[in-house]
Amino acid sequence: MSDAYLVDARKLAAGGAALVVGLGVAGLFVWMTPRAAARETRAACDGLRSEQTNPALGAIPAVAPDFEAQDHTGKMVRLSDFRGKVVLINFWASWCNVCKAEKPSFSNMTEEMAQDDFVVLSLASNHAWSDVRKILPRGAPFRVLLDPPADIGRPGPLDDDNLGAIAQAWGVKAVPDSFLIDKKGNVRMYMMNKRDWDTAVAETCLQALIDE
C-alpha cells in the first residue's frame, strides 16, 4: 500500500514538473510572439519605405497637409474627410510609364485590403479625365482624384511643371510617389517610385498601421 502510494506520488511530482515546464514554454512563446510580430512588421515597413524626409514635409512622421481635389463625378473631396482612417495616397499621371506598370499591383492590393478604416486615393497629375480613362478604362477599385498641373502645355515626364499642384505642395518631384497616413492625420511613410503593392511585405506593413 505504501509502495503504491510512493509510486503515485513520484508520478504526480513528475507530472507537475512537466506541467510547470510546459507552462513556462507556453509563457515564453506568448511573450516572444508579439515581439516577433513587431520585428516582422518593422522589417516589412523598412522594405516598403524609401525616405525619412520629404522636401516639403520635412522629417517623417509629419502632419499631412490637407487638400481638396475633384473625383470623376465632379465632387470635391478633402483629405480631412477621412480622418480616423488610414489613408494611402498615390501620386501618378497618365503619361508616366512607371505609373502604368505599378497600377495592376496597386489595384490588387486595394481589392484585397478593402475595409472601412482603410482608404486608397490616387491623385492623377492630368488636365482632363479623358487622359485618366485611357489608363483606367474600366475604372478602378481605388478612388481617383484629379490633380491638374498649373501649366497649359502638353504633359510630359521631363518637366516638374507637369506635376499637379497638390503633388508639388507635398514635395513630389517625380511620379509615382506614395504617402501612408495614420488615423490621426500624420504622414507615417513616404515612398518614392513604384512598389509591388500586392506582396506580403507591403500588405503586412499596411495592415499593421490599420490595426493600431
MDTraj code that builds the backbone (N, CA, C; nanometers):
import mdtraj as md
import numpy as np

residues = "MET SER ASP ALA TYR LEU VAL ASP ALA ARG LYS LEU ALA ALA GLY GLY ALA ALA LEU VAL VAL GLY LEU GLY VAL ALA GLY LEU PHE VAL TRP MET THR PRO ARG ALA ALA ALA ARG GLU THR ARG ALA ALA CYS ASP GLY LEU ARG SER GLU GLN THR ASN PRO ALA LEU GLY ALA ILE PRO ALA VAL ALA PRO ASP PHE GLU ALA GLN ASP HIS THR GLY LYS MET VAL ARG LEU SER ASP PHE ARG GLY LYS VAL VAL LEU ILE ASN PHE TRP ALA SER TRP CYS ASN VAL CYS LYS ALA GLU LYS PRO SER PHE SER ASN MET THR GLU GLU MET ALA GLN ASP ASP PHE VAL VAL LEU SER LEU ALA SER ASN HIS ALA TRP SER ASP VAL ARG LYS ILE LEU PRO ARG GLY ALA PRO PHE ARG VAL LEU LEU ASP PRO PRO ALA ASP ILE GLY ARG PRO GLY PRO LEU ASP ASP ASP ASN LEU GLY ALA ILE ALA GLN ALA TRP GLY VAL LYS ALA VAL PRO ASP SER PHE LEU ILE ASP LYS LYS GLY ASN VAL ARG MET TYR MET MET ASN LYS ARG ASP TRP ASP THR ALA VAL ALA GLU THR CYS LEU GLN ALA LEU ILE ASP GLU".split()
xyz = np.array([
    [0.0842, -0.1204, 0.0000],
    [0.0000, 0.0000, 0.0000],
    [0.0873, 0.1248, 0.0000],
    [0.1905, 0.1215, 0.0855],
    [0.2801, 0.2361, 0.0957],
    [0.3606, 0.2547, -0.0310],
    [0.4104, 0.1380, -0.0879],
    [0.4890, 0.1473, -0.2119],
    [0.4065, 0.2062, -0.3258],
    [0.2809, 0.1648, -0.3364],
    [0.1934, 0.2172, -0.4413],
    [0.1747, 0.3661, -0.4249],
    [0.1637, 0.4065, -0.2997],
    [0.1457, 0.5494, -0.2728],
    [0.2683, 0.6280, -0.3182],
    [0.3889, 0.5740, -0.2896],
    [0.5116, 0.6432, -0.3274],
    [0.5255, 0.6531, -0.4793],
    [0.4879, 0.5462, -0.5497],
    [0.4945, 0.5488, -0.6966],
    [0.4023, 0.6552, -0.7521],
    [0.2811, 0.6573, -0.6989],
    [0.1850, 0.7576, -0.7462],
    [0.2339, 0.8988, -0.7158],
    [0.2944, 0.9144, -0.6005],
    [0.3442, 1.0465, -0.5632],
    [0.4553, 1.0909, -0.6568],
    [0.5438, 0.9942, -0.6903],
    [0.6518, 1.0278, -0.7835],
    [0.5973, 1.0664, -0.9206],
    [0.4970, 0.9914, -0.9657],
    [0.4337, 1.0228, -1.0945],
    [0.3699, 1.1610, -1.0908],
    [0.3063, 1.1882, -0.9772],
    [0.2405, 1.3181, -0.9634],
    [0.3427, 1.4314, -0.9669],
    [0.4543, 1.4076, -0.8968],
    [0.5589, 1.5107, -0.8946],
    [0.6171, 1.5332, -1.0337],
    [0.6424, 1.4201, -1.1032],
    [0.6965, 1.4306, -1.2393],
    [0.5988, 1.5018, -1.3316],
    [0.4708, 1.4664, -1.3158],
    [0.3698, 1.5321, -1.3983],
    [0.3603, 1.6800, -1.3689],
    [0.3724, 1.7144, -1.2412],
    [0.3683, 1.8559, -1.2029],
    [0.4857, 1.9328, -1.2602],
    [0.6033, 1.8706, -1.2547],
    [0.7223, 1.9367, -1.3105],
    [0.7071, 1.9588, -1.4608],
    [0.6530, 1.8547, -1.5268],
    [0.6317, 1.8687, -1.6717],
    [0.5329, 1.9793, -1.7014],
    [0.4298, 1.9891, -1.6148],
    [0.3296, 2.0949, -1.6343],
    [0.3916, 2.2321, -1.6175],
    [0.4779, 2.2467, -1.5165],
    [0.5444, 2.3752, -1.4932],
    [0.6316, 2.4128, -1.6118],
    [0.7078, 2.3121, -1.6604],
    [0.7936, 2.3382, -1.7773],
    [0.7090, 2.3767, -1.8980],
    [0.5984, 2.3026, -1.9168],
    [0.5097, 2.3325, -2.0293],
    [0.4523, 2.4719, -2.0214],
    [0.4092, 2.5102, -1.9009],
    [0.3550, 2.6452, -1.8830],
    [0.4623, 2.7510, -1.9065],
    [0.5848, 2.7171, -1.8640],
    [0.6938, 2.8116, -1.8845],
    [0.7227, 2.8332, -2.0317],
    [0.7254, 2.7228, -2.1060],
    [0.7480, 2.7322, -2.2515],
    [0.6351, 2.8083, -2.3180],
    [0.5106, 2.7781, -2.2757],
    [0.3959, 2.8479, -2.3333],
    [0.4023, 2.9963, -2.3024],
    [0.4413, 3.0292, -2.1780],
    [0.4529, 3.1691, -2.1400],
    [0.5598, 3.2409, -2.2201],
    [0.6733, 3.1702, -2.2394],
    [0.7817, 3.2282, -2.3191],
    [0.7358, 3.2511, -2.4621],
    [0.6592, 3.1560, -2.5158],
    [0.6071, 3.1695, -2.6525],
    [0.5147, 3.2903, -2.6633],
    [0.4259, 3.3043, -2.5639],
    [0.3332, 3.4184, -2.5632],
    [0.4109, 3.5489, -2.5525],
    [0.5178, 3.5479, -2.4720],
    [0.5993, 3.6683, -2.4537],
    [0.6748, 3.7041, -2.5812],
    [0.7205, 3.5983, -2.6521],
    [0.8014, 3.6223, -2.7707],
    [0.7195, 3.6548, -2.8939],
    [0.5969, 3.6020, -2.9031],
    [0.5173, 3.6179, -3.0246],
    [0.4932, 3.7636, -3.0620],
    [0.4482, 3.8505, -2.9681],
    [0.4283, 3.9909, -3.0077],
    [0.5566, 4.0573, -3.0545],
    [0.6698, 4.0192, -2.9917],
    [0.7966, 4.0799, -3.0312],
    [0.8394, 4.0333, -3.1702],
    [0.8149, 3.9064, -3.1972],
    [0.8465, 3.8547, -3.3310],
    [0.7586, 3.9214, -3.4356],
    [0.6316, 3.9402, -3.4016],
    [0.5399, 4.0072, -3.4943],
    [0.5831, 4.1511, -3.5173],
    [0.6277, 4.2174, -3.4104],
    [0.6728, 4.3566, -3.4230],
    [0.7964, 4.3653, -3.5114],
    [0.8891, 4.2690, -3.4939],
    [1.0088, 4.2674, -3.5793],
    [0.9718, 4.2446, -3.7245],
    [0.8763, 4.1557, -3.7476],
    [0.8315, 4.1279, -3.8844],
    [0.7695, 4.2523, -3.9473],
    [0.6900, 4.3245, -3.8676],
    [0.6266, 4.4460, -3.9184],
    [0.7302, 4.5527, -3.9503],
    [0.8265, 4.5712, -3.8588],
    [0.9313, 4.6708, -3.8833],
    [1.0094, 4.6373, -4.0092],
    [1.0421, 4.5098, -4.0261],
    [1.1164, 4.4685, -4.1452],
    [1.0344, 4.4934, -4.2716],
    [0.9040, 4.4651, -4.2645],
    [0.8167, 4.4866, -4.3794],
    [0.8103, 4.6341, -4.4152],
    [0.7932, 4.7186, -4.3143],
    [0.7825, 4.8630, -4.3395],
    [0.9157, 4.9215, -4.3863],
    [1.0258, 4.8708, -4.3306],
    [1.1572, 4.9177, -4.3762],
    [1.1787, 4.8835, -4.5225],
    [1.1243, 4.7693, -4.5653],
    [1.1371, 4.7306, -4.7048],
    [1.0477, 4.8108, -4.7973],
    [0.9453, 4.8733, -4.7398],
    [0.8485, 4.9477, -4.8208],
    [0.8860, 5.0950, -4.8332],
    [0.9294, 5.1542, -4.7210],
    [0.9603, 5.2975, -4.7235],
    [1.0912, 5.3215, -4.7946],
    [1.1096, 5.4467, -4.8414],
    [1.2345, 5.4801, -4.9088],
    [1.3033, 5.5998, -4.8452],
    [1.2261, 5.6903, -4.7891],
    [1.2836, 5.8136, -4.7377],
    [1.2271, 5.8457, -4.5987],
    [1.3124, 5.9053, -4.5143],
    [1.2690, 5.9510, -4.3823],
    [1.2390, 6.1006, -4.3818],
    [1.2701, 6.1665, -4.4927],
    [1.2416, 6.3092, -4.5048],
    [1.1767, 6.3356, -4.6401],
    [1.1116, 6.4518, -4.6492],
    [1.0439, 6.4920, -4.7716],
    [1.0726, 6.6401, -4.7938],
    [1.0928, 6.6830, -4.9195],
    [1.1291, 6.8233, -4.9457],
    [1.0304, 6.9256, -4.8897],
    [0.9026, 6.8910, -4.8862],
    [0.8019, 6.9861, -4.8386],
    [0.7601, 6.9606, -4.6943],
    [0.7541, 6.8338, -4.6539],
    [0.7020, 6.7992, -4.5219],
    [0.8098, 6.7924, -4.4150],
    [0.9343, 6.7791, -4.4560],
    [1.0427, 6.7666, -4.3598],
    [1.0547, 6.6231, -4.3114],
    [1.0933, 6.6062, -4.1852],
    [1.1132, 6.4730, -4.1286],
    [0.9798, 6.4012, -4.1146],
    [0.9817, 6.2728, -4.1453],
    [0.8636, 6.1875, -4.1328],
    [0.8759, 6.1099, -4.0023],
    [0.7720, 6.1020, -3.9170],
    [0.6330, 6.1429, -3.9419],
    [0.6137, 6.2939, -3.9379],
    [0.5101, 6.3398, -4.0086],
    [0.4755, 6.4810, -4.0164],
    [0.3246, 6.4932, -4.0375],
    [0.2712, 6.6073, -4.0007],
    [0.1284, 6.6319, -4.0211],
    [0.0995, 6.6374, -4.1710],
    [-0.0007, 6.5641, -4.2144],
    [-0.0362, 6.5615, -4.3564],
    [-0.1095, 6.6897, -4.3942],
    [-0.0590, 6.7667, -4.4918],
    [-0.1299, 6.8881, -4.5347],
    [-0.2650, 6.8511, -4.5969],
    [-0.3674, 6.9242, -4.5604],
    [-0.4989, 6.8973, -4.6179],
    [-0.5022, 6.9448, -4.7636],
    [-0.5885, 6.8855, -4.8418],
    [-0.6072, 6.9283, -4.9805],
    [-0.7501, 6.8978, -5.0226],
    [-0.7878, 6.9561, -5.1348],
    [-0.9192, 6.9319, -5.1926],
    [-0.9005, 6.9026, -5.3403],
    [-0.9619, 6.7941, -5.3885],
    [-0.9482, 6.7554, -5.5288],
    [-1.0792, 6.6963, -5.5779],
    [-1.0967, 6.6981, -5.7085],
    [-1.2234, 6.6547, -5.7703],
    [-1.2202, 6.5071, -5.8081],
    [-1.3311, 6.4352, -5.7782],
    [-1.3414, 6.2974, -5.8253],
    [-1.4132, 6.2946, -5.9605],
    [-1.4355, 6.1751, -6.0157],
    [-1.4876, 6.1648, -6.1520],
    [-1.6333, 6.2103, -6.1643],
    [-1.7025, 6.2268, -6.0501],
    [-1.8410, 6.2750, -6.0531],
    [-1.8481, 6.4269, -6.0431],
    [-1.7340, 6.4906, -6.0234],
    [-1.7313, 6.6348, -6.0048],
    [-1.7325, 6.6767, -5.8585],
    [-1.7448, 6.5799, -5.7677],
    [-1.7475, 6.6097, -5.6247],
    [-1.6078, 6.6453, -5.5758],
    [-1.6011, 6.7484, -5.4906],
    [-1.4740, 6.7869, -5.4318],
    [-1.4520, 6.7058, -5.3044],
    [-1.3374, 6.6446, -5.2954],
    [-1.3033, 6.5559, -5.1841],
    [-1.1854, 6.6147, -5.1080],
    [-1.1981, 6.6185, -4.9758],
    [-1.0893, 6.6686, -4.8917],
    [-1.0217, 6.5520, -4.8197],
    [-0.8913, 6.5623, -4.8030],
    [-0.8184, 6.4598, -4.7285],
    [-0.8720, 6.4494, -4.5860],
    [-0.9042, 6.5616, -4.5255],
    [-0.9528, 6.5625, -4.3875],
    [-1.0869, 6.4914, -4.3719],
    [-1.1568, 6.4645, -4.4821],
    [-1.2817, 6.3886, -4.4749],
    [-1.2587, 6.2477, -4.4214],
    [-1.1345, 6.2006, -4.4310],
    [-1.1039, 6.0622, -4.3955],
    [-1.0302, 6.0495, -4.2623],
    [-1.0338, 6.1560, -4.1808],
    [-0.9690, 6.1481, -4.0502],
    [-1.0308, 6.0346, -3.9692],
    [-0.9466, 5.9584, -3.9039],
    [-0.9937, 5.8401, -3.8319],
    [-0.9746, 5.7125, -3.9116],
    [-0.9282, 5.7265, -4.0355],
    [-0.8990, 5.6114, -4.1215],
    [-0.7529, 5.6180, -4.1644],
    [-0.6963, 5.5044, -4.1978],
    [-0.5641, 5.5017, -4.2595],
    [-0.5822, 5.5325, -4.4081],
    [-0.5001, 5.6228, -4.4589],
    [-0.5120, 5.6662, -4.5983],
    [-0.3797, 5.6431, -4.6712],
    [-0.3874, 5.5775, -4.7836],
    [-0.2722, 5.5623, -4.8721],
    [-0.2947, 5.6521, -4.9925],
    [-0.2031, 5.7460, -5.0149],
    [-0.2124, 5.8389, -5.1279],
    [-0.1045, 5.8030, -5.2295],
    [-0.1457, 5.7886, -5.3527],
    [-0.0531, 5.7554, -5.4611],
    [-0.0621, 5.8646, -5.5678],
    [0.0483, 5.9370, -5.5884],
    [0.0550, 6.0399, -5.6927],
    [0.1069, 5.9753, -5.8215],
    [0.0387, 6.0016, -5.9321],
    [0.0767, 5.9409, -6.0591],
    [0.0308, 6.0302, -6.1735],
    [0.0461, 5.9839, -6.2966],
    [-0.0008, 6.0572, -6.4145],
    [-0.0150, 5.9601, -6.5305],
    [-0.1029, 5.9913, -6.6212],
    [-0.1278, 5.9010, -6.7346],
    [-0.0084, 5.8928, -6.8284],
    [0.0753, 5.9978, -6.8289],
    [0.1905, 5.9988, -6.9178],
    [0.3121, 5.9258, -6.8588],
    [0.2969, 5.8750, -6.7373],
    [0.4080, 5.8111, -6.6656],
    [0.4042, 5.6603, -6.6863],
    [0.5020, 5.6053, -6.7591],
    [0.5045, 5.4615, -6.7884],
    [0.5267, 5.3770, -6.6627],
    [0.6069, 5.4271, -6.5700],
    [0.6295, 5.3541, -6.4450],
    [0.4992, 5.3455, -6.3655],
    [0.4224, 5.4549, -6.3690],
    [0.2923, 5.4559, -6.3006],
    [0.1994, 5.3501, -6.3592],
    [0.2008, 5.3378, -6.4908],
    [0.1163, 5.2375, -6.5561],
    [0.1558, 5.0971, -6.5114],
    [0.2875, 5.0733, -6.4996],
    [0.3355, 4.9421, -6.4578],
    [0.2982, 4.9119, -6.3133],
    [0.2829, 5.0154, -6.2331],
    [0.2507, 4.9974, -6.0910],
    [0.1023, 4.9700, -6.0674],
    [0.0165, 5.0135, -6.1589],
    [-0.1278, 5.0101, -6.1364],
    [-0.1849, 4.8697, -6.1106],
    [-0.1419, 4.7631, -6.1795],
    [-0.2006, 4.6312, -6.1512],
    [-0.1816, 4.5856, -6.0072],
    [-0.0605, 4.5981, -5.9525],
    [-0.0385, 4.5554, -5.8136],
    [-0.1099, 4.6492, -5.7169],
    [-0.1198, 4.7761, -5.7529],
    [-0.1907, 4.8737, -5.6695],
    [-0.3393, 4.8378, -5.6629],
    [-0.3945, 4.7987, -5.7759],
    [-0.5353, 4.7585, -5.7804],
    [-0.5584, 4.6299, -5.7012],
    [-0.4682, 4.5329, -5.7173],
    [-0.4823, 4.4062, -5.6450],
    [-0.4795, 4.4276, -5.4946],
    [-0.3852, 4.5094, -5.4491],
    [-0.3751, 4.5383, -5.3061],
    [-0.5022, 4.6034, -5.2548],
    [-0.5556, 4.6995, -5.3298],
    [-0.6770, 4.7692, -5.2871],
    [-0.7936, 4.6724, -5.2746],
    [-0.8079, 4.5844, -5.3704],
    [-0.9167, 4.4865, -5.3664],
    [-0.9021, 4.3897, -5.2495],
    [-0.7800, 4.3484, -5.2214],
    [-0.7554, 4.2519, -5.1147],
    [-0.7710, 4.3130, -4.9756],
    [-0.7397, 4.4423, -4.9634],
    [-0.7360, 4.5035, -4.8305],
    [-0.8521, 4.5993, -4.8052],
    [-0.9456, 4.6069, -4.8965],
    [-1.0588, 4.6994, -4.8811],
    [-1.1306, 4.6754, -4.7485],
    [-1.1471, 4.7825, -4.6706],
    [-1.2176, 4.7782, -4.5433],
    [-1.2551, 4.9195, -4.5028],
    [-1.3419, 4.9307, -4.4040],
    [-1.3982, 5.0612, -4.3676],
    [-1.2928, 5.1596, -4.3202],
    [-1.1883, 5.1111, -4.2527],
    [-1.0902, 5.2038, -4.1965],
    [-0.9624, 5.2146, -4.2786],
    [-0.9708, 5.1807, -4.4078],
    [-0.8570, 5.1958, -4.4978],
    [-0.9041, 5.2558, -4.6292],
    [-0.8475, 5.3724, -4.6651],
    [-0.8866, 5.4454, -4.7851],
    [-0.7663, 5.4571, -4.8776],
    [-0.7881, 5.4305, -5.0046],
    [-0.6814, 5.4429, -5.1042],
    [-0.7200, 5.5524, -5.2031],
    [-0.6367, 5.6563, -5.2096],
    [-0.6591, 5.7687, -5.3006],
    [-0.5481, 5.7727, -5.4043],
    [-0.5863, 5.7966, -5.5280],
    [-0.4904, 5.8038, -5.6380],
    [-0.5070, 5.9390, -5.7065],
    [-0.4076, 6.0266, -5.6919],
    [-0.4154, 6.1621, -5.7474],
    [-0.3396, 6.1688, -5.8793],
    [-0.4138, 6.1956, -5.9864],
    [-0.3566, 6.1965, -6.1201],
    [-0.3168, 6.3379, -6.1620],
    [-0.1904, 6.3558, -6.1973],
    [-0.1415, 6.4841, -6.2479],
    [-0.1782, 6.4971, -6.3958],
    [-0.3061, 6.5167, -6.4188],
    [-0.3591, 6.5300, -6.5553],
    [-0.4558, 6.6464, -6.5624],
    [-0.4691, 6.6997, -6.6848],
    [-0.5594, 6.8128, -6.7045],
    [-0.7043, 6.7698, -6.7182],
    [-0.7268, 6.6499, -6.7688],
    [-0.8644, 6.6089, -6.8001],
    [-0.8870, 6.4628, -6.7641],
    [-1.0124, 6.4303, -6.7342],
    [-1.0485, 6.2927, -6.7020],
    [-1.0312, 6.1992, -6.8204],
    [-1.0380, 6.2540, -6.9404],
    [-1.0207, 6.1694, -7.0595],
    [-0.8829, 6.1041, -7.0611],
    [-0.7812, 6.1748, -7.0103],
    [-0.6469, 6.1171, -7.0038],
    [-0.6415, 6.0032, -6.9023],
    [-0.7091, 6.0215, -6.7899],
    [-0.7113, 5.9188, -6.6856],
    [-0.7823, 5.7939, -6.7368],
    [-0.8932, 5.8129, -6.8062],
    [-0.9727, 5.6988, -6.8544],
    [-0.8987, 5.6150, -6.9580],
    [-0.8011, 5.6746, -7.0252],
    [-0.7214, 5.5959, -7.1203],
    [-0.6409, 5.4883, -7.0476],
    [-0.6015, 5.5173, -6.9246],
    [-0.5224, 5.4237, -6.8456],
    [-0.6126, 5.3334, -6.7620],
    [-0.7267, 5.3860, -6.7204],
    [-0.8204, 5.3101, -6.6365],
    [-0.9565, 5.3048, -6.7052],
    [-0.9637, 5.2411, -6.8206],
    [-1.0892, 5.2422, -6.8984],
    [-1.2060, 5.1732, -6.8276],
    [-1.1752, 5.0812, -6.7385],
    [-1.2817, 5.0090, -6.6668],
    [-1.2987, 5.0578, -6.5231],
    [-1.2434, 5.1743, -6.4945],
    [-1.2499, 5.2244, -6.3577],
    [-1.1408, 5.1628, -6.2723],
    [-1.1537, 5.1776, -6.1406],
    [-1.0504, 5.1275, -6.0500],
    [-1.1121, 5.1000, -5.9137],
    [-1.0534, 5.0077, -5.8360],
    [-1.1043, 4.9815, -5.7016],
    [-1.0688, 5.0904, -5.6023],
    [-0.9709, 5.1736, -5.6368],
    [-0.9327, 5.2860, -5.5514],
    [-1.0013, 5.4131, -5.5999],
    [-0.9996, 5.5151, -5.5171],
    [-1.0661, 5.6409, -5.5516],
    [-0.9681, 5.7315, -5.6250],
    [-1.0035, 5.7723, -5.7456],
    [-0.9159, 5.8561, -5.8275],
    [-0.9604, 6.0013, -5.8176],
    [-0.8639, 6.0883, -5.7949],
    [-0.8891, 6.2327, -5.7883],
    [-0.7998, 6.3013, -5.8912],
    [-0.8486, 6.4120, -5.9449],
    [-0.7742, 6.4856, -6.0463],
    [-0.6901, 6.5948, -5.9802],
    [-0.5620, 6.5968, -6.0132],
    [-0.4677, 6.6956, -5.9596],
    [-0.4008, 6.7657, -6.0773],
    [-0.4735, 6.8561, -6.1440],
    [-0.4216, 6.9146, -6.2681],
    [-0.2988, 7.0019, -6.2460],
    [-0.2023, 6.9941, -6.3368],
    [-0.0854, 7.0828, -6.3318],
    [-0.1269, 7.2267, -6.3588],
    [-0.0426, 7.3180, -6.3178],
    [-0.0727, 7.4599, -6.3379],
    [-0.0472, 7.5040, -6.4814],
    [0.0421, 7.4331, -6.5522],
    [0.0754, 7.4754, -6.6889],
    [-0.0371, 7.4361, -6.7846],
    [-0.0327, 7.4879, -6.9045],
    [-0.1357, 7.4557, -7.0029],
    [-0.0758, 7.3848, -7.1245],
    [0.0502, 7.3412, -7.1096],
    [0.1165, 7.2723, -7.2203],
    [0.0853, 7.1240, -7.2204],
    [0.1533, 7.0550, -7.3058],
    [0.1344, 6.9106, -7.3175],
    [0.2055, 6.8397, -7.2024],
    [0.1346, 6.7580, -7.1240],
    [0.2008, 6.6887, -7.0127],
    [0.3113, 6.5962, -7.0612],
    [0.4167, 6.5900, -6.9842],
    [0.5276, 6.5015, -7.0171],
    [0.6103, 6.4743, -6.8942],
    [0.6876, 6.3678, -6.8925],
    [0.7559, 6.3257, -6.7706],
    [0.8811, 6.4041, -6.7361],
    [0.9282, 6.4926, -6.8246],
    [1.0571, 6.5566, -6.8009],
    [1.0471, 6.6953, -6.7398],
    [0.9278, 6.7433, -6.7130],
    [0.9080, 6.8794, -6.6653],
    [0.8319, 6.8766, -6.5335],
    [0.8926, 6.9315, -6.4261],
    [0.8258, 6.9338, -6.2958],
    [0.6938, 7.0090, -6.3003],
    [0.6820, 7.1059, -6.3941],
    [0.5580, 7.1829, -6.4050],
    [0.4413, 7.0951, -6.4478],
    [0.4684, 6.9773, -6.4962],
    [0.3615, 6.8864, -6.5359],
    [0.3032, 6.8090, -6.4187],
    [0.3618, 6.8246, -6.3023],
    [0.3068, 6.7619, -6.1831],
    [0.1941, 6.8477, -6.1274],
    [0.0951, 6.7820, -6.0697],
    [-0.0194, 6.8539, -6.0151],
    [0.0180, 6.9473, -5.9020],
    [-0.0685, 7.0444, -5.8777],
    [-0.0424, 7.1435, -5.7732],
    [-0.0339, 7.0782, -5.6355],
    [-0.1184, 6.9799, -5.6099],
    [-0.1149, 6.9113, -5.4800],
    [0.0128, 6.8304, -5.4678],
    [0.0489, 6.7594, -5.5733],
    [0.1722, 6.6802, -5.5723],
    [0.2921, 6.7679, -5.5400],
    [0.2995, 6.8846, -5.6033],
    [0.4118, 6.9743, -5.5790],
    [0.4100, 7.0268, -5.4367],
    [0.2906, 7.0564, -5.3839],
    [0.2797, 7.1051, -5.2466],
    [0.3248, 6.9990, -5.1461],
    [0.3151, 6.8721, -5.1848],
    [0.3571, 6.7621, -5.0982],
    [0.5031, 6.7230, -5.1214],
    [0.5747, 6.8000, -5.2006],
    [0.7168, 6.7745, -5.2219],
    [0.7464, 6.6660, -5.3231],
    [0.6489, 6.6295, -5.4044],
    [0.6710, 6.5268, -5.5068],
    [0.7502, 6.5869, -5.6219],
    [0.8597, 6.5213, -5.6566],
    [0.9447, 6.5685, -5.7667],
    [0.9288, 6.4839, -5.8924],
    [0.8790, 6.3640, -5.8759],
    [0.8550, 6.2733, -5.9889],
    [0.7514, 6.1720, -5.9442],
    [0.6775, 6.1204, -6.0390],
    [0.5759, 6.0195, -6.0068],
    [0.6186, 5.8832, -6.0632],
    [0.5759, 5.7735, -5.9964],
    [0.4856, 5.7711, -5.8814],
    [0.5577, 5.7964, -5.7487],
    [0.4855, 5.8592, -5.6570],
    [0.5256, 5.8736, -5.5176],
    [0.4040, 5.8409, -5.4323],
    [0.4261, 5.7856, -5.3140],
    [0.3139, 5.7477, -5.2286],
    [0.3396, 5.7883, -5.0840],
    [0.2300, 5.8111, -5.0129],
    [0.2356, 5.8506, -4.8725],
    [0.1343, 5.7679, -4.7944],
    [0.1743, 5.7228, -4.6762],
    [0.0855, 5.6472, -4.5886],
    [0.0552, 5.7321, -4.4662],
    [-0.0740, 5.7540, -4.4420],
    [-0.1190, 5.8455, -4.3366],
    [-0.1965, 5.7676, -4.2316],
    [-0.1657, 5.7925, -4.1036],
    [-0.2333, 5.7194, -3.9973],
    [-0.3681, 5.7820, -3.9633],
    [-0.4382, 5.7230, -3.8673],
    [-0.5739, 5.7650, -3.8348],
    [-0.5804, 5.9034, -3.7704],
    [-0.4667, 5.9526, -3.7216],
    [-0.4614, 6.0857, -3.6603],
    [-0.4241, 6.1937, -3.7615],
    [-0.4016, 6.1543, -3.8864],
    [-0.3697, 6.2526, -3.9901],
    [-0.2226, 6.2831, -4.0029],
    [-0.1372, 6.1895, -3.9598],
    [0.0072, 6.2095, -3.9711],
    [0.0654, 6.1210, -4.0816],
    [0.1533, 6.1789, -4.1627],
    [0.2249, 6.1005, -4.2635],
    [0.3250, 6.0121, -4.1907],
    [0.3095, 5.8817, -4.2058],
    [0.3983, 5.7884, -4.1367],
    [0.5051, 5.7299, -4.2293],
    [0.4753, 5.7279, -4.3587],
    [0.5714, 5.6746, -4.4541],
    [0.5669, 5.7527, -4.5852],
    [0.6848, 5.7708, -4.6422],
    [0.6990, 5.8373, -4.7714],
    [0.7728, 5.7408, -4.8631],
    [0.7115, 5.7070, -4.9761],
    [0.7664, 5.6059, -5.0654],
    [0.7844, 5.6628, -5.2053],
    [0.9091, 5.6758, -5.2471],
    [0.9400, 5.7267, -5.3799],
    [0.9435, 5.6129, -5.4806],
    [0.8944, 5.6400, -5.5997],
    [0.8952, 5.5449, -5.7103],
    [0.7931, 5.4334, -5.6855],
    [0.7899, 5.3350, -5.7751],
    [0.6879, 5.2303, -5.7710],
    [0.7153, 5.1279, -5.6614],
    [0.6083, 5.0570, -5.6249],
    [0.6178, 4.9473, -5.5287],
    [0.5382, 4.8280, -5.5820],
    [0.5737, 4.7096, -5.5353],
    [0.4927, 4.5908, -5.5630],
    [0.3918, 4.5805, -5.4490],
    [0.2781, 4.6435, -5.4676],
    [0.1836, 4.6644, -5.3585],
    [0.1127, 4.5382, -5.3115],
    [0.1039, 4.4375, -5.3960],
    [0.0297, 4.3185, -5.3569],
    [0.1175, 4.2084, -5.2983],
    [0.2396, 4.2431, -5.2570],
    [0.3264, 4.1460, -5.1911],
    [0.2901, 4.1357, -5.0429],
    [0.3323, 4.0254, -4.9818],
    [0.3074, 4.0052, -4.8385],
    [0.3756, 4.1130, -4.7554],
    [0.4927, 4.1567, -4.7988],
    [0.5666, 4.2605, -4.7256],
    [0.4860, 4.3891, -4.7197],
    [0.4355, 4.4336, -4.8340],
    [0.3590, 4.5578, -4.8390],
    [0.2307, 4.5473, -4.7574],
    [0.1599, 4.4380, -4.7736],
    [0.0316, 4.4237, -4.7061],
    [0.0478, 4.4070, -4.5563],
    [0.1567, 4.3447, -4.5111],
    [0.1860, 4.3331, -4.3675],
    [0.2061, 4.4705, -4.3061],
    [0.2808, 4.5555, -4.3749],
    [0.3060, 4.6906, -4.3243],
    [0.1773, 4.7725, -4.3197],
    [0.0995, 4.7674, -4.4259],
    [-0.0260, 4.8426, -4.4300],
    [-0.1224, 4.7949, -4.3211],
    [-0.1342, 4.6650, -4.3048],
    [-0.2258, 4.6103, -4.2055],
    [-0.1856, 4.6471, -4.0640],
    [-0.0559, 4.6538, -4.0388],
    [-0.0084, 4.6908, -3.9056],
    [-0.0541, 4.8314, -3.8669],
    [-0.0510, 4.9228, -3.9616],
    [-0.0955, 5.0597, -3.9328],
    [-0.2477, 5.0635, -3.9184],
    [-0.3176, 4.9859, -3.9965],
    [-0.4633, 4.9783, -3.9848],
    [-0.5038, 4.9255, -3.8477],
    [-0.4264, 4.8304, -3.7957],
    [-0.4601, 4.7665, -3.6682],
    [-0.4220, 4.8488, -3.5460],
    [-0.3474, 4.9567, -3.5642],
    [-0.3060, 5.0380, -3.4492],
    [-0.4267, 5.0978, -3.3768],
])
top = md.Topology()
chain = top.add_chain()
for i, resn in enumerate(residues, 1):
    res = top.add_residue(resn, chain, resSeq=i)
    for name in ("N", "CA", "C"):
        top.add_atom(name, md.element.get_by_symbol(name[0]), res)
traj = md.Trajectory(xyz[None], top)
